[in-house]
Amino acid sequence: MDIKEIIDTIYLLPEASKESLIQHISEVNYPKGFCLMEADKMIPYIYFLKKGIVRAYASTENNDITFWFGTEGETIVSMKSYVDEKPGYENIELLEDCEFYKLETEKLKTLYNKDIHIANWGRKFAEKELVKTEELIISRQYKTASERYKDLMKEKPYLLQRVQLGYIASYLGIAQVSLSRIRAEIK
């Protein structure tokens, strides 16, 4: 996905502002299995996923809990690092070879002070991240694993083709055998 398309999905910028923002963005590639972000580390970048898929997870004593998948066109950011300039909570692992657009957070914040359109774009970016988090919390609190799986099938069916079932089960908050049972019931 082209960086201009990704920027536009967040908020439409005047062309001059968009070009100013793009000047500070570089392209980077990493292999499958690479850890893009590590918990308890300050992450001074925002990434926009050009190609590939990633998962966000938190580690416990017994296992890793997947709580988000990112695919083409999505923003990958540690909001704790972005907002508070403190180490983040999450690990971000690449599930495929990935291509990213990379933006240094400090450069973006400098642009906020220079261009009101980019500042508004940043506000919309943060608002969209908040809505994603809110939807995740509500889904986890009020829906059954079966309902969450059906939502996943409806909203992001490509994940079921590209992501290991163990990660899908973790995302749904269930064991892999329970996921197999749910899948059998739906067929």
N, C-alpha and C positions, 0 to 999 in steps of 0.2 A: 504494500500500500504506500502511496506517495505521501511525503510529509505534508504537502499542502492540503491533501484530503483529510489527513488526521487532524491538522490544526483547525480546519473548517468544521469538523464534526464537534469540536469543543465549542467554538464560537467563531462567527465570521468576522474576519479582520479586514480593514482597508488594505489594499495591496502593498502600500509602503510599509505599514506596520508588520504585515506578514513577512515581507522580505527582510526587514530588520531582525525579526525573530529568527528566521531561517539562517541568517548569517552566523548565528551562534550555535547552530546544530551541526553535529558531525554524525557520520555513519560508522557503526561498529558491528562486528560479527563475532559470535561465540558458538562453541560446539554444544551439542546435546550433553546434558549432565553438568554443565557449568553453573556455578552458583553466582548469579548476578548480584544478589544482595544477601547479606548475612545478618541475622538477628544480633542485637547488641553492638552493632557497628553503625557509625554515622555514614549515611549515604548522601553524598553531595550532588547527585545527578537525578534527573528525571529521564526516563526512557520511553520512547514510543515504539511499539512493536511493528516493524515493517513486514516481517515474515517469521512464522514459527508459532510456538505455543510454550507458555510458562505456567508454573504453579507456584502459589504462595502457600507456605506452611509454617506451622510453629512446632517445635520439638518438645515432647514431654519425656519423662523418664522411660516410658514404655514404647512410644511410637511417635510418628510425625502425623500431625493433623492438617490436612489440606483444607484451606478455607476459600481459595479463589483460583480461577484459571484465567489467564490472559491470552488473547489471540490477536491476530492481525488488526491493526488500527487502535489497539488499546494502549492506555498509559500505564506504565509501571513506575510506581513511586512509593517510597516510604513516607507516609504522611507525617510520622513523628519526626523524621529528619527534616522534611520540607518545612513544616510549621514551627517546630520547637528547636530545630537544629540540635537534636539529641539522637542517640542511637535508636534504631527502629526495632520493632518487635518481630518482624517477619524474615523468613528466608525465601528467596526467589530462585527456583531451579528451572533450567531450560529442559523441556521435554523433547525438543527437537533442535536441530541446528537453527539458530536464530539470527536475524538481521534486525538491528535497532537504529533508531535515531536517538542521539544522546545530547542532552542539554544540561549544562552546569547550572545548578540552582541559584548560585550567587549572580551569575550573568542574567538569569531571568529576573531576579529581584531588582537588579540595576535597571533593566528595561522597564519594569513596572513604574519606576520613578521618572522615566523619561517619556513614556508614551501611555496615555490614558487608555488607548484601545488595547494595548497589550496588558495593562493592569486589569481591564474588564475581562479579557480573555483568561487571565489567571484566576480571577474570581469565579468565572464559569467552570474552569477546570476544577477548582477546589469544591465547588458545589456539586459537580457531577461525581466526584470521588465520595463525597458525603452521602449522596443518594445511593451509590453502590453499596456502601457500608450499611446504611440503614436497611436496604432491601435484604441484604445477607442476614442481618440480625433478626428481622421480622420473620424471614423464611425459617431460620433455625428455631425460633421460639414458638411459632404457631402452626407449622406444617409438619406432617409426618414425613418419614423418609420416603415413602412411596409417592407422596405428593411432590416432594422436592425432586425425585427422579423423573416424574412425569413433566414437571416444569423444565427440567434439563433437556428432556427429549424434545419438548416443544420449542424452547428458546435457543438452545445450543446443541442440536443433534450431532454436529460435527465433532463435539468433544468425545462422544461415545465411540467414534471411529479412531480418534487420534490419541486418546489418553488411556493408560492402563486401568483396568477395573479396580485394582487396589486403591488407586488415587481417587477414583470416582466414589468408591465406598467411603473412604476417609472424608471426602468432601460432603457426603450425605450424612456423615456421623454414624455409620453403621459398619458392621463386619462384612467382609467380602461374601461370606455365605448368605448373609441376609440380602445383599444386593442380588445375588443369583436367584434367590427365592422371589424377590420383587420382579425381576426381569421375567421369570417364568410365568408369574401371575398375569403380567401385562400382555404377553404374547398371545 
